[in-house]
Amino acid sequence: MSLNLQTIRDKVEFFESSSLEQLETDIQKKIEQNEAMMLGVHHVQHHAHTRSENGRSIYTAVVHFRAVPAP
């Protein structure tokens, strides 16, 4: 067994939800988790899609996290 002690510099996470409120909650939880790993939000991209079959909206987001520069 070996341990890899390299720091994470970039991380991209994808989110999907049927409500905008739940999407925001999921993203906020992940932001708090990534802050513990010294990663901050670099960019957020979000979309709303309407399904043609049932007319329901699906909300998606891509969040790019980057390493927080040392002071």
C-alpha positions in Angstrom: 0.0 0.0 0.0 1.3 3.4 -0.9 0.1 6.9 0.0 0.0 9.7 -2.5 0.6 13.1 -0.8 0.2 15.4 -3.8 -2.1 18.3 -3.4 -5.2 18.7 -5.5 -5.0 21.8 -7.6 -8.1 21.5 -9.7 -11.4 19.6 -9.3 -14.6 19.7 -11.3 -17.9 18.4 -9.9 -21.2 18.0 -11.6 -24.6 18.4 -10.0 -28.2 17.6 -11.1 -31.5 18.1 -9.3 -35.2 18.5 -10.0 -35.5 21.7 -7.9 -33.3 24.8 -7.9 -33.3 24.9 -4.1 -32.0 21.3 -3.8 -29.3 22.1 -6.4 -28.2 25.1 -4.3 -28.1 23.0 -1.1 -26.0 20.3 -2.8 -23.5 22.8 -4.1 -23.2 24.6 -0.8 -22.5 21.3 1.0 -19.8 20.5 -1.5 -18.3 23.9 -1.2 -17.9 23.5 2.6 -16.3 20.0 2.1 -13.9 21.3 -0.5 -12.9 24.3 1.6 -11.6 21.8 4.2 -9.3 20.6 1.4 -8.1 24.2 0.7 -10.1 24.4 -2.6 -12.2 27.4 -3.5 -14.8 28.0 -6.2 -13.2 29.2 -9.4 -16.2 29.0 -11.7 -19.8 27.9 -11.7 -21.9 27.1 -14.8 -25.6 26.2 -14.5 -28.4 25.3 -16.8 -32.1 24.5 -16.7 -33.5 21.9 -19.1 -37.1 21.1 -19.7 -37.8 17.5 -20.6 -40.1 17.1 -23.6 -41.7 13.9 -22.4 -43.2 15.3 -19.2 -42.5 19.1 -19.2 -40.5 18.9 -15.9 -37.4 21.0 -15.4 -34.0 19.5 -14.6 -31.4 21.8 -13.1 -27.7 21.1 -13.6 -24.5 22.8 -12.6 -20.8 22.4 -13.1 -18.5 23.8 -10.4 -14.8 24.2 -10.9 -12.8 24.2 -7.7 -9.2 25.5 -7.5 -6.5 25.4 -4.9 -6.6 28.5 -2.6 -3.2 30.3 -2.8 -1.2 30.2 0.3 -0.9 33.6 2.1 
